[in-house]
Amino acid sequence: MINIGIIGCGRIFNKHLSAIKKNKNFNLSAICDVDANAFKKLDKLNINFYSDIVKMVNNEKLDMVSILTPSGLHYKNFLQMLPQEKNSLKHF
């Protein structure tokens, strides 16, 4: 099972969520978004929600993180995770 974390609940989120749900080898473990309202519409997912990337990466056993924030923020979000790298979380 590949445990996945998602950063960002914007426009593309539902497409990624659908793809994760269709793959029996994927497990969505956590979601991170700075907008607390994004979590209200997702509370039925029964997963952990975070507003801080570092806390999500530190608290979850993630194999992969999908960054779905606006494209101008991808590198910044990646850098936030970089010092938190765990053995199971690989950077590609």
MOURWO-V311235 format. One record per pair of residues at least 24 apart in sequence whose ideal C-beta (glycine too) atoms are under 8 Angstrom apart, sorted by the first residue. I is the first residue (numbers start at 1). J is the second residue. D is the distance in whole Angstrom. If there is no record, write none. Layout:
{{I J D} {I J D}}
//
This chain:
{{1 25 6} {1 26 8} {1 27 5} {2 26 5} {2 27 7} {2 63 5} {2 64 6} {3 27 5} {3 29 4} {3 60 7} {3 61 6} {3 62 5} {3 63 5} {3 64 7} {4 28 5} {4 29 6} {4 62 7} {4 63 7} {4 64 5} {4 65 7} {4 66 6} {5 29 6} {5 30 5} {5 31 7} {5 32 7} {5 56 6} {5 57 7} {5 60 6} {5 62 5} {5 64 7} {5 65 5} {5 66 7} {6 30 8} {6 31 5} {6 32 7} {6 65 7} {6 66 5} {6 68 6} {7 31 8} {7 32 5} {7 33 7} {7 53 6} {7 56 8} {7 65 6} {7 66 7} {7 67 5} {7 68 6} {7 69 6} {7 77 6} {8 32 8} {8 33 6} {8 67 7} {8 68 4} {8 69 4} {8 70 8} {8 73 8} {8 77 8} {9 33 4} {9 35 7} {9 38 4} {9 39 8} {9 42 7} {9 68 7} {10 68 6} {10 69 7} {10 70 7} {12 68 5} {13 68 6} {16 66 6} {16 68 6} {29 60 5} {29 61 7} {29 62 6} {30 56 5} {30 59 8} {30 60 5} {30 62 7} {32 56 5} {53 77 6} {53 80 5} {53 81 6} {54 80 6} {54 81 8} {54 84 6} {57 81 5} {57 84 4} {57 86 7} {57 89 7} {58 84 6} {61 86 8} {61 88 6} {62 86 8} {62 88 7} {62 89 5} {63 88 5} {63 89 7} {63 90 8} {64 89 7} {64 90 8} {65 89 7}}
//
